[in-house]
Amino acid sequence: MPIIPTLYYCYDAYCGWCYGFSPVIKKISETYQDRLVFDVISGGMLVSENPPHIGGMARYIAGAYKNVETLTGVEFGKDYLWHVLNPELSDWHPDSEKPAIALSVLKDLKPEQAVWFAADLQYSLYYEGRDLCDDEAYRHLTLKYGLDIIDFYARLKSPAYKEKAHYDFAICKQLQISGFPSVFLQTAEQKFYLIARGYTSYDDVKTRIDQVLAEATAAAVS
C-alpha cells in the first residue's frame, strides 16, 4: 500500500538557524498541507545530565545571531539577548530535553499543529526570552493551542513522553543529521530524499519538493 508522502523537519528548539528557518517551514506547511504529512523531529542538540550555564556559549551566540537575522530576516528579542549579553547575571542552563518533551505531547494531541508549535517554542525563547527549561514557559502555549493545562503538565512530567523525546533524538542520529535544520521527504517505504540541510530559502525548498514529488509520480505510473 503506497504511503502518503511525509516531510520530516529535523530541528532543535535551541537551534538559532532553525528559528530563522521557521517562517520557511511554516510557509511550506501551508503550501503542501493537502499533499504532504508533516512531522517535526527534535534533534537533542543540547542534552546533558548537568546542562552547562549559558555563559559558555554566550560569546559565540552574541556574534552568530546577527548572521541569522541578516540572512533570514527574523529578529532576536531584547529579553533573550539580555541573557546572551549579560551571562554573568543569567540563571539559564539551556537543555533541549524539556522542549522536545513538550513537542512530543503536542504531536500526540494535535499532530497537524507540530510545525507551528515548534516555531512558537522558538519564538518564545528567541524573541520573548522565555526559559524553555522552566515549566511556566509553556503555559501561554497551552492556551493558544487549546490544550488542557492540567493534562499538558501531567504529560510533560511523564516518563513516557520523555521516552518519546529521546526516540526523536535517536531518529536524528540514525539519519546522521550533521546540522539543523534538516528536511527530508519520504515518498516510499525505503525512499528518503534530502530536501534541505541548514538554512534554505522557501523557493529552493519548494523547488526540491516539487522535483521529488514529480519523480515519485512518474515512477508510480511507469
matplotlib code that plots the C-alpha trace (Angstrom):
import matplotlib.pyplot as plt

x = [0.0, 1.6, 2.4, 1.3, 4.5, 5.8, 8.1, 10.3, 11.6, 14.6, 15.1, 16.1, 14.4, 17.8, 19.0, 19.2, 19.2, 16.0, 14.5, 15.5, 14.0, 10.7, 9.0, 10.1, 8.8, 5.5, 5.0, 5.9, 3.4, 0.7, 1.6, 1.6, -0.9, -3.2, -0.4, 2.1, 2.1, 4.4, 6.4, 8.8, 11.6, 13.6, 17.3, 18.6, 21.3, 21.9, 21.2, 23.1, 22.5, 24.2, 23.3, 26.1, 25.5, 24.7, 27.9, 29.9, 28.1, 27.2, 30.2, 29.5, 25.8, 26.5, 28.2, 26.2, 22.7, 23.4, 24.2, 20.9, 19.0, 20.8, 20.2, 16.7, 15.0, 14.0, 14.6, 16.0, 14.2, 15.9, 14.7, 16.6, 19.6, 19.8, 20.9, 23.5, 24.9, 24.8, 25.6, 27.1, 23.6, 21.7, 20.4, 19.9, 21.2, 20.0, 18.8, 16.9, 15.0, 12.0, 11.0, 11.4, 9.1, 6.6, 6.6, 6.1, 3.0, 1.7, 2.3, 0.2, -2.7, -2.6, 0.0, -1.2, 0.0, 3.5, 5.3, 3.5, 4.1, 7.8, 8.0, 6.2, 8.6, 11.5, 9.7, 9.0, 12.8, 14.4, 12.1, 10.1, 13.1, 11.3, 13.4, 12.3, 13.7, 11.1, 7.6, 6.0, 7.4, 4.7, 1.6, 0.7, 1.1, -1.4, -3.9, -3.0, -3.3, -6.4, -4.7, -6.0, -3.3, -3.5, -3.3, -0.5, 1.7, 1.0, 2.2, 5.2, 6.4, 5.5, 8.4, 6.5, 6.8, 10.5, 11.0, 9.2, 11.5, 14.6, 13.3, 13.2, 16.8, 17.7, 16.0, 18.1, 21.2, 20.1, 19.5, 23.1, 22.0, 25.1, 23.3, 20.0, 17.6, 17.4, 14.4, 13.7, 10.9, 9.8, 7.8, 8.0, 9.0, 12.7, 12.9, 14.1, 15.2, 17.3, 15.4, 17.4, 20.4, 21.0, 19.0, 17.4, 15.1, 11.4, 11.9, 14.7, 12.8, 9.7, 11.6, 13.2, 9.9, 8.2, 11.0, 10.8, 7.0, 7.2, 9.7, 7.6, 4.5, 6.4, 7.7, 4.3, 2.7, 5.6]
y = [0.0, 3.3, 5.7, 9.4, 11.4, 12.6, 15.6, 15.3, 18.5, 17.8, 20.7, 21.7, 24.3, 25.7, 26.0, 29.6, 28.7, 26.7, 29.9, 31.6, 28.8, 28.8, 31.2, 29.0, 25.7, 27.3, 28.6, 25.1, 23.6, 25.9, 25.3, 21.5, 20.9, 18.9, 16.9, 16.0, 14.7, 16.8, 15.5, 17.5, 15.6, 17.1, 16.7, 16.8, 19.3, 20.3, 17.4, 16.7, 15.4, 18.6, 21.3, 23.9, 27.6, 29.9, 31.7, 29.0, 29.8, 33.4, 34.9, 32.7, 33.5, 37.2, 37.2, 34.4, 35.7, 38.8, 36.5, 34.7, 38.0, 39.2, 36.1, 35.1, 38.3, 37.1, 39.2, 38.1, 39.9, 42.1, 39.8, 36.9, 38.9, 40.1, 36.6, 36.5, 39.9, 39.6, 35.9, 36.6, 37.7, 34.9, 31.8, 29.9, 26.4, 25.5, 22.0, 20.5, 17.8, 19.7, 21.5, 18.1, 16.5, 19.4, 18.8, 15.1, 15.9, 18.2, 15.6, 13.2, 15.6, 17.7, 16.4, 18.6, 21.6, 20.4, 22.7, 25.7, 24.6, 24.1, 27.6, 29.0, 27.3, 29.1, 32.4, 32.0, 31.5, 33.8, 36.7, 36.6, 35.4, 32.6, 29.9, 26.6, 24.7, 26.3, 24.7, 28.1, 28.9, 26.6, 27.9, 30.5, 27.9, 25.5, 28.4, 29.2, 25.6, 24.8, 22.2, 21.3, 22.8, 20.1, 17.3, 19.0, 19.4, 15.8, 14.6, 17.0, 15.2, 11.7, 9.3, 8.0, 11.4, 11.8, 8.4, 9.8, 12.8, 10.6, 8.4, 11.6, 12.2, 8.7, 9.1, 12.2, 10.2, 7.4, 9.8, 11.1, 14.7, 16.8, 20.1, 21.7, 22.4, 19.4, 18.4, 15.0, 13.8, 10.2, 9.0, 5.2, 2.8, 2.9, 6.2, 9.3, 12.5, 15.2, 18.5, 20.9, 20.9, 24.2, 27.3, 27.1, 29.6, 28.9, 28.9, 26.4, 24.1, 24.2, 23.5, 20.4, 19.1, 19.6, 17.7, 14.8, 14.6, 14.7, 11.9, 9.8, 10.4, 9.4, 6.2, 5.3, 5.4, 3.9]
z = [0.0, -1.0, 1.8, 1.9, 1.2, 4.5, 5.2, 8.2, 9.7, 12.0, 14.3, 17.8, 20.0, 20.8, 17.2, 16.1, 12.5, 13.0, 14.4, 11.2, 9.2, 11.0, 8.5, 5.6, 7.1, 8.1, 4.6, 3.2, 5.6, 4.3, 0.7, 0.9, 3.7, 1.3, -0.3, 2.5, 6.0, 8.3, 11.2, 13.4, 15.0, 17.9, 17.5, 21.0, 20.2, 23.9, 26.2, 29.4, 32.9, 34.1, 31.5, 31.3, 32.0, 29.1, 29.8, 28.0, 24.6, 25.1, 23.2, 20.2, 20.2, 20.5, 17.1, 15.4, 16.0, 13.8, 10.9, 11.4, 11.4, 8.3, 6.2, 7.3, 8.4, 11.8, 14.9, 18.2, 21.1, 23.7, 26.5, 25.0, 24.2, 27.7, 28.8, 25.9, 26.6, 30.4, 31.0, 34.4, 35.6, 33.8, 35.5, 32.3, 31.7, 28.1, 27.6, 24.7, 26.6, 28.0, 24.8, 23.0, 25.5, 25.1, 21.3, 21.8, 23.9, 21.2, 18.5, 20.3, 20.9, 17.7, 15.3, 12.5, 14.5, 15.1, 12.7, 14.2, 17.8, 17.1, 15.7, 18.7, 21.0, 19.3, 19.3, 23.0, 23.5, 20.9, 20.8, 24.1, 26.2, 28.0, 29.6, 27.9, 30.9, 33.1, 33.1, 33.1, 29.6, 28.1, 29.9, 27.2, 24.5, 26.2, 25.9, 22.3, 21.2, 23.3, 25.5, 28.9, 31.2, 33.9, 31.3, 29.5, 32.6, 33.6, 30.3, 30.4, 33.5, 32.3, 31.6, 28.6, 26.9, 27.9, 26.2, 23.0, 23.0, 23.3, 20.5, 18.3, 19.3, 18.2, 14.8, 14.1, 14.9, 12.7, 9.9, 10.5, 10.9, 10.9, 11.4, 11.9, 10.3, 8.1, 6.0, 4.4, 2.2, 2.2, -0.8, -0.3, 2.5, 1.5, -0.3, 1.6, -0.1, 1.5, 0.8, 2.9, 5.2, 7.0, 6.3, 2.9, 1.2, 0.6, -3.2, -3.0, -0.6, -2.8, -6.0, -4.5, -3.1, -6.4, -8.2, -5.8, -6.0, -9.8, -9.9, -7.5, -9.6, -12.8, -11.2, -10.0, -13.4, -15.3]

ax = plt.figure().add_subplot(projection="3d")
ax.plot(x, y, z, "-o")
ax.set_aspect("equal")
plt.show()
